[in-house]
Amino acid sequence: MTTLQDLLKNNKLIKYNIRANTDNFHRTNESIAILAAATSNRIIKIDKNIFNHKTKQEQINIAKKYMKQHFNKFNGSLPIFGKITSYSFFIDEEIIINIKDLNERL
């Protein structure tokens, strides 16, 4: 597995984000514009500089703090999409951690 330091040495543009996953959303009559606006609430973007020189475990711990803040901000439920069931932490396209048990793991 490529480390963060390896990616930084290669000047690769790294994108960090966390996605909130929700339970069984099925589109009914929501417009594309409304869905697009609501989707922005599902993604937590993180400044890559926060992770500089951090181990993977430190990165995960930082991501968990963002997840908890997000969960509390929306009281565990996203408008239109419903109850937050888990979070996935991504570095580029790779899932680093998928947290399902929010009460125990956050």
Biopython code that builds the backbone (N, CA, C, O; Angstrom):
import numpy as np
from Bio.PDB.StructureBuilder import StructureBuilder

atoms = [
    (1, "MET", "N", (0.844, -1.186, 0.000)),
    (1, "MET", "CA", (0.000, 0.000, 0.000)),
    (1, "MET", "C", (0.888, 1.248, 0.000)),
    (1, "MET", "O", (1.901, 1.294, 0.698)),
    (2, "THR", "N", (0.516, 2.224, -0.760)),
    (2, "THR", "CA", (1.245, 3.476, -0.857)),
    (2, "THR", "C", (0.989, 4.321, 0.380)),
    (2, "THR", "O", (-0.155, 4.479, 0.807)),
    (3, "THR", "N", (2.065, 4.866, 0.959)),
    (3, "THR", "CA", (1.902, 5.717, 2.125)),
    (3, "THR", "C", (1.629, 7.151, 1.694)),
    (3, "THR", "O", (1.856, 7.522, 0.543)),
    (4, "LEU", "N", (1.145, 7.937, 2.621)),
    (4, "LEU", "CA", (0.894, 9.349, 2.346)),
    (4, "LEU", "C", (2.183, 10.048, 1.929)),
    (4, "LEU", "O", (2.177, 10.868, 1.011)),
    (5, "GLN", "N", (3.277, 9.728, 2.594)),
    (5, "GLN", "CA", (4.549, 10.363, 2.265)),
    (5, "GLN", "C", (4.984, 10.020, 0.834)),
    (5, "GLN", "O", (5.538, 10.868, 0.134)),
    (6, "ASP", "N", (4.733, 8.771, 0.396)),
    (6, "ASP", "CA", (5.061, 8.386, -0.984)),
    (6, "ASP", "C", (4.267, 9.229, -1.979)),
    (6, "ASP", "O", (4.804, 9.699, -2.982)),
    (7, "LEU", "N", (2.998, 9.408, -1.689)),
    (7, "LEU", "CA", (2.155, 10.206, -2.579)),
    (7, "LEU", "C", (2.621, 11.655, -2.625)),
    (7, "LEU", "O", (2.644, 12.277, -3.687)),
    (8, "LEU", "N", (2.992, 12.187, -1.459)),
    (8, "LEU", "CA", (3.452, 13.573, -1.420)),
    (8, "LEU", "C", (4.764, 13.737, -2.178)),
    (8, "LEU", "O", (4.966, 14.746, -2.854)),
    (9, "LYS", "N", (5.657, 12.757, -2.073)),
    (9, "LYS", "CA", (6.927, 12.816, -2.803)),
    (9, "LYS", "C", (6.692, 12.866, -4.302)),
    (9, "LYS", "O", (7.416, 13.539, -5.036)),
    (10, "ASN", "N", (5.675, 12.149, -4.746)),
    (10, "ASN", "CA", (5.366, 12.100, -6.174)),
    (10, "ASN", "C", (4.480, 13.247, -6.623)),
    (10, "ASN", "O", (4.045, 13.278, -7.774)),
    (11, "ASN", "N", (4.209, 14.189, -5.733)),
    (11, "ASN", "CA", (3.369, 15.357, -6.022)),
    (11, "ASN", "C", (2.004, 14.977, -6.571)),
    (11, "ASN", "O", (1.427, 15.708, -7.376)),
    (12, "LYS", "N", (1.500, 13.861, -6.147)),
    (12, "LYS", "CA", (0.182, 13.439, -6.587)),
    (12, "LYS", "C", (-0.868, 14.267, -5.855)),
    (12, "LYS", "O", (-0.770, 14.483, -4.647)),
    (13, "LEU", "N", (-1.859, 14.723, -6.588)),
    (13, "LEU", "CA", (-2.958, 15.452, -5.975)),
    (13, "LEU", "C", (-3.804, 14.455, -5.184)),
    (13, "LEU", "O", (-4.381, 13.524, -5.748)),
    (14, "ILE", "N", (-3.865, 14.662, -3.901)),
    (14, "ILE", "CA", (-4.587, 13.737, -3.033)),
    (14, "ILE", "C", (-5.884, 14.393, -2.603)),
    (14, "ILE", "O", (-5.891, 15.549, -2.179)),
    (15, "LYS", "N", (-6.971, 13.666, -2.709)),
    (15, "LYS", "CA", (-8.268, 14.169, -2.271)),
    (15, "LYS", "C", (-8.724, 13.338, -1.083)),
    (15, "LYS", "O", (-8.790, 12.111, -1.150)),
    (16, "TYR", "N", (-9.032, 14.021, -0.010)),
    (16, "TYR", "CA", (-9.553, 13.363, 1.170)),
    (16, "TYR", "C", (-11.018, 13.732, 1.307)),
    (16, "TYR", "O", (-11.383, 14.898, 1.156)),
    (17, "ASN", "N", (-11.844, 12.769, 1.585)),
    (17, "ASN", "CA", (-13.203, 13.094, 1.954)),
    (17, "ASN", "C", (-13.835, 11.944, 2.704)),
    (17, "ASN", "O", (-13.354, 10.811, 2.693)),
    (18, "ILE", "N", (-14.912, 12.275, 3.343)),
    (18, "ILE", "CA", (-15.701, 11.306, 4.087)),
    (18, "ILE", "C", (-17.098, 11.365, 3.507)),
    (18, "ILE", "O", (-17.633, 12.446, 3.263)),
    (19, "ARG", "N", (-17.685, 10.205, 3.286)),
    (19, "ARG", "CA", (-19.047, 10.163, 2.775)),
    (19, "ARG", "C", (-19.963, 9.573, 3.836)),
    (19, "ARG", "O", (-19.682, 8.517, 4.403)),
    (20, "ALA", "N", (-21.056, 10.266, 4.094)),
    (20, "ALA", "CA", (-22.084, 9.744, 4.985)),
    (20, "ALA", "C", (-22.998, 8.841, 4.166)),
    (20, "ALA", "O", (-23.529, 9.252, 3.134)),
    (21, "ASN", "N", (-23.175, 7.624, 4.628)),
    (21, "ASN", "CA", (-24.059, 6.665, 3.964)),
    (21, "ASN", "C", (-25.386, 6.647, 4.710)),
    (21, "ASN", "O", (-25.418, 6.727, 5.939)),
    (22, "THR", "N", (-26.468, 6.544, 3.970)),
    (22, "THR", "CA", (-27.795, 6.598, 4.581)),
    (22, "THR", "C", (-28.598, 5.350, 4.240)),
    (22, "THR", "O", (-28.224, 4.557, 3.375)),
    (23, "ASP", "N", (-29.709, 5.204, 4.944)),
    (23, "ASP", "CA", (-30.527, 4.003, 4.763)),
    (23, "ASP", "C", (-31.501, 4.142, 3.599)),
    (23, "ASP", "O", (-32.257, 5.111, 3.530)),
    (24, "ASN", "N", (-31.485, 3.216, 2.724)),
    (24, "ASN", "CA", (-32.498, 2.980, 1.689)),
    (24, "ASN", "C", (-33.191, 4.195, 1.086)),
    (24, "ASN", "O", (-34.421, 4.235, 1.033)),
    (25, "PHE", "N", (-32.439, 5.171, 0.637)),
    (25, "PHE", "CA", (-33.043, 6.315, -0.038)),
    (25, "PHE", "C", (-33.533, 5.876, -1.415)),
    (25, "PHE", "O", (-32.810, 5.224, -2.168)),
    (26, "HIS", "N", (-34.751, 6.238, -1.725)),
    (26, "HIS", "CA", (-35.312, 6.007, -3.057)),
    (26, "HIS", "C", (-35.904, 7.321, -3.551)),
    (26, "HIS", "O", (-36.773, 7.907, -2.905)),
    (27, "ARG", "N", (-35.433, 7.764, -4.676)),
    (27, "ARG", "CA", (-35.917, 9.024, -5.235)),
    (27, "ARG", "C", (-37.393, 8.898, -5.604)),
    (27, "ARG", "O", (-37.824, 7.923, -6.220)),
    (28, "THR", "N", (-38.141, 9.904, -5.209)),
    (28, "THR", "CA", (-39.562, 9.929, -5.572)),
    (28, "THR", "C", (-39.798, 11.085, -6.524)),
    (28, "THR", "O", (-39.782, 10.896, -7.740)),
    (29, "ASN", "N", (-40.015, 12.276, -5.995)),
    (29, "ASN", "CA", (-40.304, 13.408, -6.877)),
    (29, "ASN", "C", (-39.298, 14.545, -6.711)),
    (29, "ASN", "O", (-39.571, 15.673, -7.121)),
    (30, "GLU", "N", (-38.146, 14.265, -6.119)),
    (30, "GLU", "CA", (-37.137, 15.299, -5.923)),
    (30, "GLU", "C", (-36.488, 15.677, -7.255)),
    (30, "GLU", "O", (-36.145, 14.811, -8.060)),
    (31, "SER", "N", (-36.329, 16.971, -7.472)),
    (31, "SER", "CA", (-35.669, 17.419, -8.701)),
    (31, "SER", "C", (-34.174, 17.144, -8.611)),
    (31, "SER", "O", (-33.627, 16.963, -7.523)),
    (32, "ILE", "N", (-33.532, 17.115, -9.754)),
    (32, "ILE", "CA", (-32.082, 16.914, -9.806)),
    (32, "ILE", "C", (-31.369, 18.024, -9.041)),
    (32, "ILE", "O", (-30.392, 17.759, -8.342)),
    (33, "ALA", "N", (-31.842, 19.253, -9.164)),
    (33, "ALA", "CA", (-31.215, 20.381, -8.470)),
    (33, "ALA", "C", (-31.290, 20.198, -6.960)),
    (33, "ALA", "O", (-30.312, 20.452, -6.256)),
    (34, "ILE", "N", (-32.432, 19.764, -6.461)),
    (34, "ILE", "CA", (-32.592, 19.543, -5.015)),
    (34, "ILE", "C", (-31.685, 18.411, -4.556)),
    (34, "ILE", "O", (-31.039, 18.517, -3.513)),
    (35, "LEU", "N", (-31.631, 17.329, -5.326)),
    (35, "LEU", "CA", (-30.756, 16.210, -4.965)),
    (35, "LEU", "C", (-29.284, 16.625, -4.965)),
    (35, "LEU", "O", (-28.519, 16.226, -4.086)),
    (36, "ALA", "N", (-28.902, 17.419, -5.944)),
    (36, "ALA", "CA", (-27.513, 17.883, -6.007)),
    (36, "ALA", "C", (-27.170, 18.734, -4.798)),
    (36, "ALA", "O", (-26.096, 18.593, -4.214)),
    (37, "ALA", "N", (-28.076, 19.608, -4.428)),
    (37, "ALA", "CA", (-27.840, 20.456, -3.256)),
    (37, "ALA", "C", (-27.770, 19.614, -1.988)),
    (37, "ALA", "O", (-26.916, 19.848, -1.132)),
    (38, "ALA", "N", (-28.654, 18.647, -1.864)),
    (38, "ALA", "CA", (-28.677, 17.798, -0.669)),
    (38, "ALA", "C", (-27.454, 16.896, -0.600)),
    (38, "ALA", "O", (-26.983, 16.573, 0.491)),
    (39, "THR", "N", (-26.936, 16.489, -1.750)),
    (39, "THR", "CA", (-25.773, 15.612, -1.785)),
    (39, "THR", "C", (-24.554, 16.267, -1.147)),
    (39, "THR", "O", (-23.703, 15.578, -0.583)),
    (40, "SER", "N", (-24.467, 17.571, -1.230)),
    (40, "SER", "CA", (-23.319, 18.252, -0.615)),
    (40, "SER", "C", (-23.275, 18.025, 0.894)),
    (40, "SER", "O", (-22.207, 18.123, 1.498)),
    (41, "ASN", "N", (-24.413, 17.723, 1.510)),
    (41, "ASN", "CA", (-24.431, 17.419, 2.940)),
    (41, "ASN", "C", (-23.896, 16.030, 3.249)),
    (41, "ASN", "O", (-23.574, 15.737, 4.401)),
    (42, "ARG", "N", (-23.795, 15.173, 2.248)),
    (42, "ARG", "CA", (-23.293, 13.808, 2.463)),
    (42, "ARG", "C", (-21.776, 13.734, 2.458)),
    (42, "ARG", "O", (-21.201, 12.784, 2.990)),
    (43, "ILE", "N", (-21.122, 14.720, 1.866)),
    (43, "ILE", "CA", (-19.671, 14.684, 1.704)),
    (43, "ILE", "C", (-19.014, 15.662, 2.668)),
    (43, "ILE", "O", (-19.395, 16.830, 2.748)),
    (44, "ILE", "N", (-18.023, 15.162, 3.395)),
    (44, "ILE", "CA", (-17.219, 16.011, 4.276)),
    (44, "ILE", "C", (-15.852, 16.132, 3.609)),
    (44, "ILE", "O", (-15.098, 15.160, 3.554)),
    (45, "LYS", "N", (-15.538, 17.302, 3.113)),
    (45, "LYS", "CA", (-14.236, 17.514, 2.477)),
    (45, "LYS", "C", (-13.241, 17.927, 3.547)),
    (45, "LYS", "O", (-13.566, 18.690, 4.457)),
    (46, "ILE", "N", (-12.028, 17.413, 3.424)),
    (46, "ILE", "CA", (-10.992, 17.672, 4.423)),
    (46, "ILE", "C", (-9.765, 18.223, 3.722)),
    (46, "ILE", "O", (-9.353, 17.713, 2.680)),
    (47, "ASP", "N", (-9.185, 19.263, 4.294)),
    (47, "ASP", "CA", (-7.954, 19.840, 3.762)),
    (47, "ASP", "C", (-6.827, 18.815, 3.902)),
    (47, "ASP", "O", (-6.558, 18.332, 5.002)),
    (48, "LYS", "N", (-6.174, 18.486, 2.795)),
    (48, "LYS", "CA", (-5.133, 17.454, 2.819)),
    (48, "LYS", "C", (-3.967, 17.816, 3.741)),
    (48, "LYS", "O", (-3.270, 16.920, 4.218)),
    (49, "ASN", "N", (-3.741, 19.089, 4.001)),
    (49, "ASN", "CA", (-2.622, 19.494, 4.851)),
    (49, "ASN", "C", (-2.776, 19.024, 6.291)),
    (49, "ASN", "O", (-1.790, 18.899, 7.016)),
    (50, "ILE", "N", (-4.011, 18.765, 6.703)),
    (50, "ILE", "CA", (-4.249, 18.267, 8.062)),
    (50, "ILE", "C", (-3.575, 16.911, 8.256)),
    (50, "ILE", "O", (-3.206, 16.557, 9.376)),
    (51, "PHE", "N", (-3.413, 16.154, 7.178)),
    (51, "PHE", "CA", (-2.876, 14.802, 7.272)),
    (51, "PHE", "C", (-1.377, 14.697, 7.020)),
    (51, "PHE", "O", (-0.814, 13.604, 7.093)),
    (52, "ASN", "N", (-0.727, 15.816, 6.726)),
    (52, "ASN", "CA", (0.716, 15.769, 6.463)),
    (52, "ASN", "C", (1.460, 15.128, 7.617)),
    (52, "ASN", "O", (1.250, 15.477, 8.779)),
    (53, "HIS", "N", (2.325, 14.194, 7.288)),
    (53, "HIS", "CA", (3.203, 13.518, 8.240)),
    (53, "HIS", "C", (2.442, 12.787, 9.345)),
    (53, "HIS", "O", (2.947, 12.654, 10.460)),
    (54, "LYS", "N", (1.250, 12.321, 9.050)),
    (54, "LYS", "CA", (0.452, 11.568, 10.016)),
    (54, "LYS", "C", (0.458, 10.092, 9.612)),
    (54, "LYS", "O", (0.468, 9.761, 8.427)),
    (55, "THR", "N", (0.453, 9.230, 10.595)),
    (55, "THR", "CA", (0.326, 7.807, 10.312)),
    (55, "THR", "C", (-1.105, 7.525, 9.881)),
    (55, "THR", "O", (-1.986, 8.370, 10.040)),
    (56, "LYS", "N", (-1.333, 6.349, 9.342)),
    (56, "LYS", "CA", (-2.686, 5.986, 8.917)),
    (56, "LYS", "C", (-3.639, 6.017, 10.115)),
    (56, "LYS", "O", (-4.771, 6.484, 9.989)),
    (57, "GLN", "N", (-3.190, 5.521, 11.278)),
    (57, "GLN", "CA", (-4.067, 5.521, 12.455)),
    (57, "GLN", "C", (-4.393, 6.950, 12.892)),
    (57, "GLN", "O", (-5.527, 7.229, 13.282)),
    (58, "GLU", "N", (-3.430, 7.844, 12.833)),
    (58, "GLU", "CA", (-3.691, 9.246, 13.165)),
    (58, "GLU", "C", (-4.685, 9.857, 12.175)),
    (58, "GLU", "O", (-5.560, 10.627, 12.569)),
    (59, "GLN", "N", (-4.552, 9.518, 10.899)),
    (59, "GLN", "CA", (-5.488, 10.005, 9.885)),
    (59, "GLN", "C", (-6.901, 9.513, 10.186)),
    (59, "GLN", "O", (-7.864, 10.272, 10.081)),
    (60, "ILE", "N", (-7.021, 8.251, 10.559)),
    (60, "ILE", "CA", (-8.328, 7.679, 10.884)),
    (60, "ILE", "C", (-8.926, 8.376, 12.097)),
    (60, "ILE", "O", (-10.120, 8.675, 12.116)),
    (61, "ASN", "N", (-8.110, 8.635, 13.104)),
    (61, "ASN", "CA", (-8.609, 9.323, 14.303)),
    (61, "ASN", "C", (-9.102, 10.727, 13.983)),
    (61, "ASN", "O", (-10.116, 11.170, 14.523)),
    (62, "ILE", "N", (-8.392, 11.427, 13.108)),
    (62, "ILE", "CA", (-8.829, 12.763, 12.685)),
    (62, "ILE", "C", (-10.148, 12.649, 11.929)),
    (62, "ILE", "O", (-11.074, 13.426, 12.164)),
    (63, "ALA", "N", (-10.230, 11.679, 11.022)),
    (63, "ALA", "CA", (-11.459, 11.477, 10.242)),
    (63, "ALA", "C", (-12.638, 11.174, 11.166)),
    (63, "ALA", "O", (-13.743, 11.662, 10.932)),
    (64, "LYS", "N", (-12.421, 10.387, 12.195)),
    (64, "LYS", "CA", (-13.495, 10.050, 13.139)),
    (64, "LYS", "C", (-14.041, 11.297, 13.828)),
    (64, "LYS", "O", (-15.244, 11.403, 14.070)),
    (65, "LYS", "N", (-13.157, 12.238, 14.142)),
    (65, "LYS", "CA", (-13.616, 13.492, 14.763)),
    (65, "LYS", "C", (-14.542, 14.251, 13.815)),
    (65, "LYS", "O", (-15.568, 14.787, 14.234)),
    (66, "TYR", "N", (-14.172, 14.293, 12.533)),
    (66, "TYR", "CA", (-15.024, 14.955, 11.536)),
    (66, "TYR", "C", (-16.363, 14.238, 11.409)),
    (66, "TYR", "O", (-17.405, 14.880, 11.281)),
    (67, "MET", "N", (-16.333, 12.914, 11.446)),
    (67, "MET", "CA", (-17.571, 12.126, 11.357)),
    (67, "MET", "C", (-18.500, 12.438, 12.525)),
    (67, "MET", "O", (-19.699, 12.642, 12.340)),
    (68, "LYS", "N", (-17.942, 12.471, 13.706)),
    (68, "LYS", "CA", (-18.763, 12.735, 14.897)),
    (68, "LYS", "C", (-19.379, 14.138, 14.824)),
    (68, "LYS", "O", (-20.559, 14.316, 15.128)),
    (69, "GLN", "N", (-18.579, 15.130, 14.421)),
    (69, "GLN", "CA", (-19.097, 16.494, 14.285)),
    (69, "GLN", "C", (-20.236, 16.541, 13.269)),
    (69, "GLN", "O", (-21.262, 17.178, 13.506)),
    (70, "HIS", "N", (-20.049, 15.864, 12.137)),
    (70, "HIS", "CA", (-21.061, 15.832, 11.083)),
    (70, "HIS", "C", (-22.332, 15.163, 11.583)),
    (70, "HIS", "O", (-23.431, 15.679, 11.381)),
    (71, "PHE", "N", (-22.184, 14.014, 12.236)),
    (71, "PHE", "CA", (-23.330, 13.266, 12.764)),
    (71, "PHE", "C", (-24.126, 14.134, 13.738)),
    (71, "PHE", "O", (-25.355, 14.174, 13.688)),
    (72, "ASN", "N", (-23.414, 14.822, 14.620)),
    (72, "ASN", "CA", (-24.080, 15.691, 15.597)),
    (72, "ASN", "C", (-24.735, 16.898, 14.929)),
    (72, "ASN", "O", (-25.832, 17.301, 15.315)),
    (73, "LYS", "N", (-24.072, 17.474, 13.933)),
    (73, "LYS", "CA", (-24.615, 18.637, 13.228)),
    (73, "LYS", "C", (-25.975, 18.321, 12.605)),
    (73, "LYS", "O", (-26.876, 19.160, 12.612)),
    (74, "PHE", "N", (-26.117, 17.116, 12.068)),
    (74, "PHE", "CA", (-27.356, 16.737, 11.390)),
    (74, "PHE", "C", (-28.248, 15.834, 12.253)),
    (74, "PHE", "O", (-29.229, 15.272, 11.768)),
    (75, "ASN", "N", (-27.900, 15.706, 13.515)),
    (75, "ASN", "CA", (-28.681, 14.869, 14.440)),
    (75, "ASN", "C", (-28.916, 13.465, 13.883)),
    (75, "ASN", "O", (-29.980, 12.881, 14.083)),
    (76, "GLY", "N", (-27.925, 12.937, 13.192)),
    (76, "GLY", "CA", (-27.986, 11.568, 12.699)),
    (76, "GLY", "C", (-28.862, 11.330, 11.482)),
    (76, "GLY", "O", (-29.088, 10.182, 11.101)),
    (77, "SER", "N", (-29.361, 12.402, 10.863)),
    (77, "SER", "CA", (-30.247, 12.230, 9.706)),
    (77, "SER", "C", (-30.047, 13.368, 8.712)),
    (77, "SER", "O", (-30.098, 14.541, 9.084)),
    (78, "LEU", "N", (-29.821, 13.020, 7.450)),
    (78, "LEU", "CA", (-29.618, 14.027, 6.413)),
    (78, "LEU", "C", (-30.932, 14.365, 5.719)),
    (78, "LEU", "O", (-31.729, 13.476, 5.416)),
    (79, "PRO", "N", (-31.154, 15.658, 5.468)),
    (79, "PRO", "CA", (-32.361, 16.045, 4.730)),
    (79, "PRO", "C", (-32.438, 15.270, 3.403)),
    (79, "PRO", "O", (-31.435, 15.115, 2.708)),
    (80, "ILE", "N", (-33.588, 14.809, 3.080)),
    (80, "ILE", "CA", (-33.921, 14.031, 1.885)),
    (80, "ILE", "C", (-33.402, 12.586, 1.975)),
    (80, "ILE", "O", (-34.149, 11.657, 1.669)),
    (81, "PHE", "N", (-32.155, 12.376, 2.383)),
    (81, "PHE", "CA", (-31.557, 11.050, 2.335)),
    (81, "PHE", "C", (-31.900, 10.173, 3.540)),
    (81, "PHE", "O", (-31.909, 8.948, 3.420)),
    (82, "GLY", "N", (-32.175, 10.761, 4.670)),
    (82, "GLY", "CA", (-32.576, 9.976, 5.834)),
    (82, "GLY", "C", (-31.468, 9.697, 6.827)),
    (82, "GLY", "O", (-30.451, 10.389, 6.877)),
    (83, "LYS", "N", (-31.700, 8.658, 7.618)),
    (83, "LYS", "CA", (-30.828, 8.289, 8.737)),
    (83, "LYS", "C", (-29.417, 7.937, 8.256)),
    (83, "LYS", "O", (-29.251, 7.185, 7.296)),
    (84, "ILE", "N", (-28.409, 8.487, 8.931)),
    (84, "ILE", "CA", (-27.013, 8.165, 8.633)),
    (84, "ILE", "C", (-26.725, 6.795, 9.244)),
    (84, "ILE", "O", (-26.888, 6.595, 10.448)),
    (85, "THR", "N", (-26.298, 5.865, 8.408)),
    (85, "THR", "CA", (-26.038, 4.502, 8.870)),
    (85, "THR", "C", (-24.553, 4.194, 9.015)),
    (85, "THR", "O", (-24.171, 3.318, 9.792)),
    (86, "SER", "N", (-23.717, 4.910, 8.272)),
    (86, "SER", "CA", (-22.275, 4.682, 8.358)),
    (86, "SER", "C", (-21.547, 5.828, 7.661)),
    (86, "SER", "O", (-22.157, 6.682, 7.018)),
    (87, "TYR", "N", (-20.226, 5.816, 7.810)),
    (87, "TYR", "CA", (-19.362, 6.766, 7.115)),
    (87, "TYR", "C", (-18.246, 5.992, 6.434)),
    (87, "TYR", "O", (-17.770, 4.987, 6.961)),
    (88, "SER", "N", (-17.830, 6.458, 5.266)),
    (88, "SER", "CA", (-16.677, 5.895, 4.567)),
    (88, "SER", "C", (-15.639, 6.999, 4.415)),
    (88, "SER", "O", (-15.951, 8.096, 3.952)),
    (89, "PHE", "N", (-14.406, 6.704, 4.808)),
    (89, "PHE", "CA", (-13.298, 7.645, 4.720)),
    (89, "PHE", "C", (-12.465, 7.261, 3.507)),
    (89, "PHE", "O", (-11.965, 6.140, 3.418)),
    (90, "PHE", "N", (-12.317, 8.194, 2.575)),
    (90, "PHE", "CA", (-11.613, 7.945, 1.320)),
    (90, "PHE", "C", (-10.344, 8.792, 1.223)),
    (90, "PHE", "O", (-10.329, 9.957, 1.621)),
    (91, "ILE", "N", (-9.304, 8.201, 0.699)),
    (91, "ILE", "CA", (-8.149, 8.947, 0.185)),
    (91, "ILE", "C", (-8.132, 8.601, -1.295)),
    (91, "ILE", "O", (-7.901, 7.454, -1.677)),
    (92, "ASP", "N", (-8.378, 9.602, -2.113)),
    (92, "ASP", "CA", (-8.619, 9.401, -3.543)),
    (92, "ASP", "C", (-9.772, 8.410, -3.684)),
    (92, "ASP", "O", (-10.848, 8.655, -3.139)),
    (93, "GLU", "N", (-9.585, 7.323, -4.380)),
    (93, "GLU", "CA", (-10.682, 6.375, -4.608)),
    (93, "GLU", "C", (-10.626, 5.190, -3.647)),
    (93, "GLU", "O", (-11.490, 4.315, -3.698)),
    (94, "GLU", "N", (-9.632, 5.154, -2.783)),
    (94, "GLU", "CA", (-9.455, 4.021, -1.879)),
    (94, "GLU", "C", (-10.224, 4.247, -0.577)),
    (94, "GLU", "O", (-10.075, 5.291, 0.058)),
    (95, "ILE", "N", (-11.036, 3.284, -0.181)),
    (95, "ILE", "CA", (-11.720, 3.381, 1.115)),
    (95, "ILE", "C", (-10.714, 2.983, 2.182)),
    (95, "ILE", "O", (-10.176, 1.876, 2.170)),
    (96, "ILE", "N", (-10.474, 3.898, 3.097)),
    (96, "ILE", "CA", (-9.542, 3.628, 4.182)),
    (96, "ILE", "C", (-10.267, 2.982, 5.354)),
    (96, "ILE", "O", (-9.752, 2.052, 5.974)),
    (97, "ILE", "N", (-11.449, 3.472, 5.650)),
    (97, "ILE", "CA", (-12.211, 2.914, 6.760)),
    (97, "ILE", "C", (-13.693, 3.120, 6.493)),
    (97, "ILE", "O", (-14.103, 4.154, 5.965)),
    (98, "ASN", "N", (-14.475, 2.146, 6.854)),
    (98, "ASN", "CA", (-15.920, 2.239, 6.741)),
    (98, "ASN", "C", (-16.480, 1.977, 8.131)),
    (98, "ASN", "O", (-16.421, 0.850, 8.624)),
    (99, "ILE", "N", (-17.016, 2.996, 8.754)),
    (99, "ILE", "CA", (-17.529, 2.875, 10.118)),
    (99, "ILE", "C", (-19.031, 2.722, 10.084)),
    (99, "ILE", "O", (-19.741, 3.586, 9.569)),
    (100, "LYS", "N", (-19.520, 1.615, 10.635)),
    (100, "LYS", "CA", (-20.955, 1.354, 10.637)),
    (100, "LYS", "C", (-21.574, 1.555, 12.006)),
    (100, "LYS", "O", (-22.694, 2.056, 12.111)),
    (101, "ASP", "N", (-20.865, 1.174, 13.055)),
    (101, "ASP", "CA", (-21.419, 1.309, 14.394)),
    (101, "ASP", "C", (-21.002, 2.667, 14.961)),
    (101, "ASP", "O", (-19.971, 2.785, 15.622)),
    (102, "LEU", "N", (-21.804, 3.670, 14.698)),
    (102, "LEU", "CA", (-21.433, 5.038, 15.042)),
    (102, "LEU", "C", (-21.328, 5.240, 16.551)),
    (102, "LEU", "O", (-20.463, 5.987, 17.009)),
    (103, "ASN", "N", (-22.173, 4.604, 17.318)),
    (103, "ASN", "CA", (-22.164, 4.814, 18.755)),
    (103, "ASN", "C", (-20.917, 4.271, 19.422)),
    (103, "ASN", "O", (-20.374, 4.913, 20.322)),
    (104, "GLU", "N", (-20.452, 3.109, 19.006)),
    (104, "GLU", "CA", (-19.290, 2.509, 19.636)),
    (104, "GLU", "C", (-17.981, 3.029, 19.070)),
    (104, "GLU", "O", (-17.030, 3.243, 19.822)),
    (105, "ARG", "N", (-17.909, 3.237, 17.765)),
    (105, "ARG", "CA", (-16.626, 3.489, 17.124)),
    (105, "ARG", "C", (-16.260, 4.954, 17.038)),
    (105, "ARG", "O", (-15.084, 5.280, 16.877)),
    (106, "LEU", "N", (-17.239, 5.856, 17.141)),
    (106, "LEU", "CA", (-16.897, 7.279, 17.068)),
    (106, "LEU", "C", (-16.667, 7.735, 18.441)),
    (106, "LEU", "O", (-16.361, 8.908, 18.658)),
]
sb = StructureBuilder()
sb.init_structure("model")
sb.init_model(0)
sb.init_chain("A")
sb.init_seg("    ")
for serial, (resi, resn, name, xyz) in enumerate(atoms, 1):
    if name == "N":
        sb.init_residue(resn, " ", resi, " ")
    sb.init_atom(name, np.array(xyz, "f"), 0.0, 1.0, " ", f" {name:<3s}", serial, name[0])
structure = sb.get_structure()
